[in-house]
């Protein structure tokens, strides 16, 4: 019984779909100038007709400059991160040298940890 009731909405949609599609496809005849058959010259129906493309020529160079600035900023921050990481490694090596100088660690520990820090 439930299967029969489940198919009822589907059948209703299918029965109403064809008339609704026929109504939706009815269009009014176009108004305004129409291009002649096989005509590809300038005009309101052409891509560059009426000067719609050229007023925004300046956007290309601006986008190029912004992309270049973005790439340079990314490179700057990536190099800065590498420098900060290298600086931390130098700081750790300095602390290790201080611990060795104070006698907190012996020579073998110092060399092993130094090798680990330097890689």
C-alpha angles and dihedrals in degrees: 000000000000091000090055091050090048092056094049096078090046092052091047092053092047092049093050097040098078097053091043091051091049090053092046093052094056107105135180118249111266118263127211131036116339123203116246116252109281094006117141102169129118120296142109090294093054123089095240095030118130094014096283095142106044102055089074098049091117092067092074097062092041092053090047092052092046091050091049091050090048092052092048091049091051091051091048093052093045092051090045089054091051091049092050090049091050090048091054089052090052090049092052090050090051090052090049091052090050092051090050092048091051090049096243091129131030128237096266092052090046093052093044094050092043090053089050092050096046093043 
